[in-house]
Amino acid sequence: MDLNVVLKPGAEGKQLHLNRNDEAKLREKLTKLEARFSRPLSARVTLSEAVTGFEALVTVQASGPELVGKGNSKALGTAIQLAVSKIDRQLEQRTDKMTGKERNRRSKLPAKEATL
């Protein structure tokens, strides 16, 4: 998994700091997503300070279009968790959609004739 974390400075010019615990949780969640969907993932995480707290923007590139999740919260770890859970739901929907298309494709194949 390729992970790129960008920390944007806050309104007062103060630099954000991502502690080891939050970074470890982020890597763990993204690694689980990668293992669950058996695709190599490339993730870009942008963390910034908003008026009401913190904002996390997670962009994941797998095979196909980019998936984007955005989370806002008073705690940085919670904002990251919200953004990653949105990515998880998008990957789930995408997988279900592809599974349905494969099912339809299989049903259109001619059935083998039974021999008695």
C-alpha positions in Angstrom: 0.0 0.0 0.0 1.2 3.4 -0.9 0.3 6.1 1.7 0.9 9.8 1.3 -0.1 12.1 4.3 -0.3 15.9 3.8 -0.6 18.1 6.9 -1.9 21.6 6.0 -1.2 24.4 8.5 -4.1 25.9 10.4 -5.6 29.3 10.1 -3.1 30.8 12.6 -0.2 29.2 10.6 0.3 26.5 13.3 1.4 23.2 11.8 -0.7 20.1 12.5 0.9 17.1 14.1 -0.2 13.5 13.4 0.6 11.4 16.4 1.9 7.8 16.1 -1.3 6.3 17.4 -3.5 8.0 14.8 -1.1 7.2 12.0 -1.0 3.5 13.1 -4.8 3.3 13.2 -4.9 4.9 9.7 -2.4 2.4 8.3 -4.3 -0.5 9.9 -7.6 0.5 8.5 -6.3 1.1 5.0 -4.4 -2.3 5.1 -7.6 -4.0 6.1 -9.4 -2.4 3.1 -6.5 -3.5 0.8 -6.7 -7.1 2.1 -10.5 -7.2 2.0 -10.7 -6.2 -1.6 -7.5 -7.9 -2.7 -6.3 -4.9 -4.7 -3.3 -2.8 -4.3 -4.4 0.6 -3.0 -2.7 4.0 -3.2 -4.0 6.5 -0.6 -3.6 10.2 -0.2 -4.7 11.7 3.2 -5.0 15.5 3.6 -5.4 16.7 7.2 -6.3 20.3 8.0 -7.7 22.4 10.8 -11.2 23.7 10.2 -13.3 26.3 12.0 -15.2 23.6 14.0 -12.3 21.2 14.6 -10.4 19.0 12.1 -11.0 17.9 8.6 -9.7 14.7 7.0 -9.8 14.1 3.2 -8.9 10.6 2.1 -8.5 9.7 -1.6 -8.0 6.1 -2.5 -7.0 5.0 -6.0 -7.7 1.4 -6.7 -8.5 -0.1 -10.1 -11.1 2.2 -11.5 -12.2 5.7 -10.4 -10.8 7.5 -7.3 -12.8 7.1 -4.1 -13.0 10.1 -1.9 -14.1 10.3 1.8 -14.3 13.4 3.9 -14.7 13.6 7.6 -15.1 16.5 10.0 -14.8 16.3 13.8 -13.5 18.0 16.9 -10.9 15.3 17.2 -8.4 14.5 14.5 -8.6 10.7 15.0 -12.4 10.7 14.7 -12.2 12.8 11.5 -9.8 10.2 10.0 -12.1 7.4 11.1 -15.1 9.0 9.5 -13.3 9.6 6.2 -12.0 6.0 6.0 -15.5 4.5 6.9 -16.9 6.5 3.9 -14.3 4.9 1.6 -15.1 1.5 3.0 -18.8 2.0 2.1 -17.9 3.1 -1.4 -15.7 0.1 -2.0 -18.5 -2.2 -0.7 -21.0 -0.6 -3.0 -18.6 -0.9 -6.0 -17.9 -4.5 -5.2 -21.6 -5.4 -4.9 -22.2 -3.6 -8.2 -19.5 -5.6 -10.0 -20.7 -8.9 -8.5 -24.2 -8.2 -9.8 -22.9 -7.5 -13.3 -20.9 -10.8 -13.3 -24.0 -12.6 -12.1 -26.1 -11.1 -15.0 -23.3 -12.0 -17.5 -23.3 -15.6 -16.3 -27.1 -15.9 -16.6 -27.0 -14.9 -20.3 -24.8 -17.8 -21.2 -26.6 -20.7 -22.9 -27.4 -23.5 -20.6 -25.9 -26.9 -21.3 -28.4 -29.4 -22.5 -28.9 -32.4 -20.2 -28.2 -35.8 -21.7 -30.2 -38.8 -20.5 
